[in-house]
């Protein structure tokens, strides 16, 4: 706005040779600059901007426009269209009452400019005195012709000013309306994402409550089954019933595994991230996750690739839910991929983020599920509800990471996990300060 006003003044004074009160005009523009400097300093503070403060800024803009128009012909100035700009911004951004206040203010200023203004005599045509008709007919006719030329010049200049004012105002209105529309759409997207995150967190809390309740309810019958299985092992020794005893041993191992999982579920229910996580080197954490997964899938083939972009000892918050999430994704990939091909585990990182890609060589994700897989529980062909993937998605998102599921061009599904890392340099600086 300030740049446009400066260009208009220079164009009018030095381009069209219109004598304007330059000193007063530059003082008005200087006042606008001072207000803008104060506003930029104000925006550096953490205090929220209220609607009343925004309206006050728009009111100052209206007064500045009024002062500029007062010095340049008032209501006869074709740039009076610019009064619509603060009105449109007020109507879009602020409450309806402020819009009506702005209508009253701009209308009052426009009306006042019709009566009070500094005219532009240098381009306004004037008819010669009619007394010259009797005193000097020849000179009067010459003056009349000059007046007609000036009248035509003034009319053309006014038409050009009206055209320029319309184009200038239309451009400003379009610019501000488009920018405000983008801001409103961005706010709507943020609200939609926040609403989606809230719904997902609510589902996670519900699943966590059900899991804790199930762990409590399953503890007693599982313990009873473990006792009965142990007694059966004693009654059917391995030298007399080798096949049956071997099956009983497998049952006991699986029961112990279930009891361990229930114990971890009960112990970790309700824990906060600071209580359940610890800071580890990323390489050590990846090795620990792979070793834990190997205890369940010892025979699965794994192609392990590490490709760091920078040579650094990256650290990560190794949280229990994150470990379970990665192991669950590895299990899903191993089940979907043929045993002879196995799965791929690719890890890379930079100063800020680690990227883990887990790829299988199976049929890939169905097209109807690929857009919302992990964002909500889904029913698969294997009668699974997709709860594991849903919890993995929620856990990684809660830790500030991202998870992306897509089908690889070479075949199979790929899960790309992005996790935030702890900056080693900033940690060392903080330690030195302490």
N, C-alpha and C positions, 0 to 999 in steps of 0.2 A: 504493500500500500504506500509506504513512504517513498520507495523508488518510483512508483507510478506518479505520485504527486510531484516529485522533483522533475521528472521528465515532462510532465504537462506544463509546469511553470516555465521551464527552459524553452519548450516548443512554442508556447504562447508569446513569450517576451522576445525571444531572439529569432524565432522562425516566422511567426505571424505578425511581428512588430506591434503587438498589443501592449499598450502602456498599463502595467499593473502595479499595485503597491507592493513592490518586491520585499521591502524590509519587513512589513507586517506578515507577509506570506511565509518568509523564512523563519520568523519568530514562531508562527503556528507549527511549522514542521519541526522546529527544534523542540517545542513542547511535546509533540508526539514522540519524538526520539527519546526524550527524558522519561516519559511514561513507559515506553517499551523497555528501556534499560532497567527501570524499577521493577517491571513485571518479570523480566528474565531473572533478576536477583531474587524476587519473591518465589519463583518456581524452583529455585535451588533448595528451599527449605522443605521440611517434612510435613508442614501443616497442610491439611487437605484444602483444596479449593472449593469453596461453597458456590451455590447458585447465585447468591447475592453479590459475591465478588465478581463472578463472570458478568452479571448484569451491569455492575458498576463500570467494568472495563468497556462494555459496549456503549454505555451512556457517554463515557469520555470520548469514544470514537465519534458518536453523533455530534457532540459539541465541537470536536475538531473539524468535522465535515461542515458544520454550520459556519464556523469561523472562516474556513477557506471559501465557501460560497458567498458569504457576506462581503468578502474583499474582492470578489470577481463577478459581480453583477446580480447576486442573489438568485431569485427564482427564474430569472431570464437565462441563467447559465444552463446549458444543456447537460451538464454533469450531475444535475440534481437526481438522476436515477440512482446515484450511489447511496441514497437514503434507504433503498430497499435492502442493501446488503446486511446491515446490523439487524434489520427486522427479520430477514429470513433466518439468520443464524440464531436469533433469540427464539423464533418459533420452533426450530428444530431441536435446539439443545436444552432449553429451559422450560419451566412450567408454563401452562397456558396463561396464567395471570401476568407473568412477565412479558409475554408477547403482546398483550393488550396495553400494558404500560408503555412498551416500545412504540406501538401504533400511535398512542396519544403524544408521545414525545416527538417522534419524527414528523407527525402531522403539524404539531405546533411550531416546530422549527421551520418547516417548509412555508407555513402560513406567514410567520414572522418575516421570512426573507422576501416575501412579496412586497412588504411595506418598507422594510429597513434593509438597505444594502448600499454598497458603493457601486454606482453604475459604471459602464464602460463607454465613456464619451468618445474615445478615440475611434471606435468603429460604428457608433450609432449615427445614422444619417439625420441631417437637419435641413428642413426646407429654408431657402433664403427668405429674407424679409420681403413681404408683398409690396412694401413702399417703394422698393427698387423698380417695380413695374412702371411707375410713372416717372421716376427720376432717370433711369437708364434702361431702356428696353433691351438694348443689345446685350449689355452685361447680365441683365436678369435672365435672358434666354440661355446665356452661357452657364450661369450658375444653376439653372434648372437642369441642364443636361448633365452637369457634374453631379448634381444631387441624384439623378436617376442612376448614374453609374455607381455612385456610392451605395444607393439603396440596393441595387442588384448585388454588389459585392457583399454588403452586410447580410442579405438574405442567403446567399450561397454559403457564407461563412457560418451562419447560424444552422443551416441544414447540415453542413459538414460536422459542426459541433454536436448536433443531435445524433447524427449517425455514429460519430466517434464515442459519444457518451453511451449509446445503446450497446455498441460492440464491447466497450470497456466494462460496462456493468454486467453484461451477459457473461463475459469471460470470468469475471470475479465470482458471480453467483454460481456458475457452473463449477468453478474450482472448489469453492468452499462447500457447496452441496455434495460434490463427489467425495471430498475428503471426510466430511462428516458422515456420509453414508458408509464409507470404508470403516470408520471408527465404530459406528454402530454395529456393523456386521462382525467386526472383530470382537466386540463385546458380546454379541450373541453367540459367537463360536466359543468364546471362553466360558460363558455361562452353560452352554450345552456340554462342554467337556467337564466342567465342574459337576454338573448334574449327573453325567455318566459315571464320573469317578465316585460320587457319593452313592449312587445305586450299586456300583460294583463293591465298594467298601461295605455297604450294608449286607450284601450277599456274603461277603467274606466273613463278616462278623457272625452272620447266621450259621454259616458252615462251621466256623470255629466253635460256636456254642453247641451245635449238634455233635461235633467231633469230641468235645470234652465230655458231653453227656454219654455218647456211645462208649468212650474209653472207660468211663465209670461203670456203665451197665455191663460191659463185656468182660470186665476184670474178673468177676466171680465165676461165671461159667467157663472162662478160659482157664482159670486156675483149677477148676474141677476136672476139666479135660486133661490138663497136664498131669494131675495126680493119677487119674485112671490110666493114662498112657504109660506112666512110669510103673504102675503095678502090673500092667500087661507085659512090659519088658521083663519084669522079674519072673512072671509066670511062664513066659515062653522064651527060654534062653536060646542063645544063638547056636549052640551045638545040637539042639534038638529041632528047633524050628528056624533054620537060617533065613529063609525067605520072609517069613512073618516078622521075625525079629528085625530084619533090615528095614522093613516097611514101618515098623513101630519107631525105630530110631529116626527115620525121616520125618515121621509125624511129630516126634518130640522136638526135633530141630526147628520145624516150621512153627510149632507152638511157642517155642522160646523166642523166635523171631517176632511173632505177633505180640508177645508180652513186652519185648523190648520196644517195639513201635508204639504200643499203648503207653508205656512208661514215659517215652520221649514226648508223646502227644500231651499227656497230662502235665508233665513238668514244664513244657514250653507254652502251654495255654495261658494267654494273658500277659506274657512277658513283653517288655519293651525292647526296642532295638538295641539300646545301650546295654541291657542286661544279657541279651542272647547273642550278641555279636562281639567279635574281637578283631583287632587290626593284625593282618597277616600279609606277608609278601604274596603277590599275585601268583608267582610260580609255585610257591608252597601250597597255596590254596587250591590251585588247579590240580596239583598232584594228589592232594587229600580228597578232592571230589572224585577224581578218577579211581583212586584206591577204594573209596567207599562203594562206588558203583560196581567195581570188580567183584566185591564180595557177594553181590546179588547176580551179576551176569559174568561169571568167570570165563565162560566159553565164547562169549560174543567177541567178534573181531572188531578192532578199533584202529582206525588210521589217525594217528595223533600228530598234529602240525602246530608248531608255535612260530609266529612270525612277528616279533615286536618291531615297531617302527622306530623306536628310540632305545638306546642302551641305557636302561635305568632300572633301579630296584623299585618297581611300582608296588604300591600297597593298596589293600582293599579291606573293607569292613566285612569280615566273614560271618555272616549271620546264618543261623540255623535254617530259617525258611528259604533263604537263597540256595543253600546247599541242597535241600530237599527239592527245590524247584528244578535245578539243573539235573539232578539225578532222575527226576520224573521225566524230563524231556529226553534224556539218554535212554531210559527204559522204553519210552514210546517209539523212539527211532529204531532201537534194536528189535522191537517186536514187528515193526513195519518193514524192515529191510531183510532181504534174503540172508541166511547164515553165511553163505560163501562170500558175499560182498561186504558184509558188516556195515559200519557207519563211519563217518568222518567227523573229527573234532578239530576245529581250526580256531586258534586263539591268537589275537594280536592286540596291541595296545600302544597308546601314545602318552603324552603327559597328562591327559585329563580323563580319557575313557579307555575301557577295555571292550573289545568286540569278540564275542564267542559265537561261532557258527557250528551248528550241529546238523549234519545232513544224513539222510537215509537214502537207500536205493530202492524204495518201495514204489507203489503206484502213485504216491503223492496225495495231496489234500483234495477232497472233492470240491468242484467249483462252487457249489452252493454253501459250503462251510468256510471257504478260505477268507472271506471278508470279515467274519465275526468269530472265527475260531480263537478260543482263549479269552475273549471278552465276555462270554457268558457260557454257562454249561450247555453242552449240546449232546444230542443222542447220536452215537456212532453205530456202524454196522455190527460192531462187536458187543453191543448192548451196554457200552460204557456211556457215562453221562458227561464225559469231558471235564469232570471236576478237577482232576489233577492239573490239566493244562490251564484251566481257569484260575486256580489258586497260584500257579506259577506266574501267570500274567499279572495278577494282582500284587504278588509279593515283589516282583521285579519292578513294577511301576511304583510301588510304595517306597522302594529304596532309591528312587530317582533315576532308574534305568528305563530302558525301552526294550520291547520284544516285537519282532517282526516275523511273520510266518508267510512263506511263499513257496511255490513250486519251482525247483531248479530247472533250467533249460536242458541240462544233461539228464534229467530224470530224478524222481524222488522229491521229497519235501525238505525244506531247509528252514531252520529256526535260527534267527540272528538276534543275539542278546547284546545290548549295549549297557555297560555298567560304569558308574562314576568311580574314579580312583581318587585316592588321597594324594595331594600334591606333596612330593617329598621336600621340595625346596621351601614351600610355605610352612611345612611342619618343622623343618630345621630352624627357620626364622622364629617361629613361635616358641620353640624350645629355648633358643638363645635369649629371647626376651624374658622368658620366665626365669 
